[in-house]
C-alpha cells in the first residue's frame, strides 16, 4: 500500500458518515470511476442510476476530490483528479483492464424509459445468454460503460 492509498483510507475512515449510510445494508455492486466533471457526473449518476450522495471528500485532499453515491444495492465512487488525462473508452482500449461495470435492477423497462427521457445513450441492448436476462449497456457522459441486467426471466 502506498502512502497515498493509506492517506486516502484514513481520510475516508475519519470522515463523518451521513445518516443515510448508518444501518444501511452494504451495496451488492460497487465501482469507482475517474471523471473530469465531478459535479456533472454526480448529476448524471443520480438522475440515471437513481443514486444519491452519501459522502464527499475535502476537494483539496491530496488524492483529489471524491464523492460516494448510493441507491438500492449499488454504490458508485466518483473520483476527480484535476488535470489528469482522459483514458480511452473502456470498450475501445487496448490491453487488459476493466471494460465495464454492471449490476441488476428489478425493472429494466422502467429504466429504459428513464434513459430515453434523459437522452442517455444505450450502446447495446440484448438478451444475455449467460445469465438469461435482458440487458442494456449504457455509457456515462465520459464514455464509461455500465451493463444493467433486468430480472431473471424477463423478456423484451
C-alpha positions in Angstrom: 0.0 0.0 0.0 1.4 3.4 -1.0 1.4 6.4 1.4 -1.2 8.0 -0.9 -3.5 5.0 -0.5 -3.0 4.9 3.3 -3.8 8.7 3.5 -7.0 8.2 1.4 -8.1 5.3 3.6 -7.5 7.3 6.8 -9.4 10.2 5.4 -12.4 8.1 4.5 -12.4 6.4 7.9 -12.2 9.7 9.7 -15.0 11.3 7.7 -18.4 11.7 9.2 -20.9 9.2 7.8 -24.3 10.6 6.8 -27.4 9.3 8.4 -28.4 7.7 5.1 -25.5 5.3 5.4 -25.9 4.4 9.0 -27.5 1.0 9.4 -27.9 0.5 5.6 -27.1 -2.9 4.2 -23.9 -3.0 2.2 -24.1 -2.4 -1.5 -24.2 -5.6 -3.7 -22.4 -3.8 -6.5 -19.6 -1.2 -6.3 -17.5 0.5 -8.8 -15.2 3.6 -8.8 -14.9 5.9 -11.8 -12.4 8.7 -12.5 -14.2 11.6 -14.1 -13.3 15.0 -15.5 -16.5 16.8 -14.5 -17.3 15.8 -10.9 -20.5 17.9 -10.5 -21.9 16.9 -13.9 -21.1 13.2 -13.4 -22.7 13.3 -10.0 -25.9 14.7 -11.5 -25.8 12.1 -14.3 -25.4 9.2 -12.0 -28.1 10.5 -9.6 -30.6 11.2 -12.4 -30.0 8.0 -14.4 -29.0 5.3 -11.9 -31.3 6.8 -9.2 -28.4 7.3 -6.7 -27.9 9.9 -4.0 -24.7 11.3 -2.4 -23.7 9.7 0.9 -20.2 11.1 1.3 -17.8 13.6 -0.2 -14.1 14.2 0.4 -12.4 17.5 1.0 -11.9 18.8 -2.5 -8.3 19.8 -1.5 -7.4 16.3 -0.5 -4.1 15.1 -1.9 -5.6 12.2 -3.9 -8.3 14.5 -5.5 -11.9 15.1 -4.9 -14.3 12.2 -4.5 -17.9 11.5 -3.9 -19.7 8.3 -3.0 -23.2 7.8 -4.3 -25.6 5.0 -3.4 -29.1 3.7 -4.3 -30.7 0.4 -3.8 -27.9 -2.2 -3.9 -25.5 0.0 -6.0 -22.6 2.2 -4.7 -20.5 4.3 -7.0 -17.4 6.3 -6.2 -16.7 9.3 -8.5 -13.0 10.4 -8.4 -11.8 13.7 -9.8 -8.0 14.0 -10.3 -7.9 17.6 -11.7 -5.9 17.8 -14.8 -5.3 14.0 -15.3 -5.5 13.0 -19.0 -8.6 11.1 -20.1 -8.3 7.4 -20.7 -9.8 5.8 -23.9 -13.3 4.5 -23.6 -13.0 1.1 -21.9 -14.6 -0.9 -24.7 -12.1 0.6 -27.2 -9.0 0.4 -25.0 -6.1 -1.9 -26.0 -4.7 -4.3 -23.4 -6.0 -5.7 -20.2 -8.3 -4.0 -17.6 -11.8 -3.4 -16.6 -14.1 -3.0 -19.6 -17.4 -2.2 -17.9 -19.2 -2.3 -14.5 -22.6 -3.8 -14.0 -25.5 -4.5 -11.7 -29.1 -5.8 -11.7 -32.3 -3.9 -11.4 -35.9 -5.0 -10.7 -37.4 -3.2 -13.7 -35.2 -2.7 -16.7 -38.1 -1.5 -18.9 -38.7 1.4 -16.5 -35.0 2.3 -16.6 -35.0 2.3 -20.4 -37.9 4.8 -20.4 -36.0 7.0 -17.9 -32.8 6.8 -20.0 -34.7 7.7 -23.2 -36.3 10.6 -21.5 -32.9 11.8 -20.2 -31.1 11.3 -23.6 -28.9 8.5 -22.3 -27.1 6.6 -25.0 -28.0 2.9 -24.9 -24.9 1.4 -26.5 -26.2 -2.2 -26.6 -29.4 -4.0 -25.8 -29.7 -7.8 -25.9 -30.7 -11.0 -24.2 -27.7 -12.2 -22.2 -27.5 -16.0 -22.9 -25.1 -16.5 -20.0 -27.5 -15.0 -17.4 -30.8 -15.5 -19.1 -31.6 -11.8 -18.6 -32.5 -8.9 -20.7 -29.5 -6.5 -20.7 -28.7 -2.9 -21.6 -25.3 -1.3 -21.7 -25.3 2.5 -21.3 -22.4 5.0 -21.5 -22.0 7.8 -19.0 -21.0 11.2 -20.3 -17.3 10.3 -20.1 -17.7 7.1 -22.1 -17.6 4.6 -19.1 -19.8 1.6 -19.9 -22.3 0.3 -17.4 -24.1 -3.0 -18.0 -27.6 -3.2 -16.4 -29.3 -6.6 -16.1 -33.0 -7.0 -15.8 -34.6 -9.6 -13.6 -34.3 -13.3 -14.4 -36.9 -14.5 -16.9 -37.8 -11.0 -18.2 -38.1 -10.7 -22.0 -38.2 -7.8 -24.4 
